[in-house]
Amino acid sequence: MTPAELSRTVLRSVRGAVEEQELSVPVPARIVVQPPPRPGCGDYASNVALQLAKPAGRPAREVAEILQKRLAGSAGIARVEIAGPGF
């Protein structure tokens, strides 16, 4: 899966969470997915949970857990990990 494909997959997960009222946030136009800043922190990373936390009125970890559940079953994604503060 390319970063662009992964970005679209994450965006679909956000849309799904909003449509099913797990999150109440404006859906971003796009989501940036890129290699993590530190080696050993996975293949790709996104800060979408941090971006959505304030509009959702929830902690970023909670938003990340909602998206993690949705992404875990997606084709091309072997594992979804949530980085802690200061990753």
Secondary structure, 3 states (H helix, E strand, C coil): CCHHHHHHHHHHHHHHHHHCCCCCCCCCCCCCCECCCCCCCCCCECCHHHHHHHHHCCCHHHHHHHHHHHHHCCCCCCCCCCCCCCC
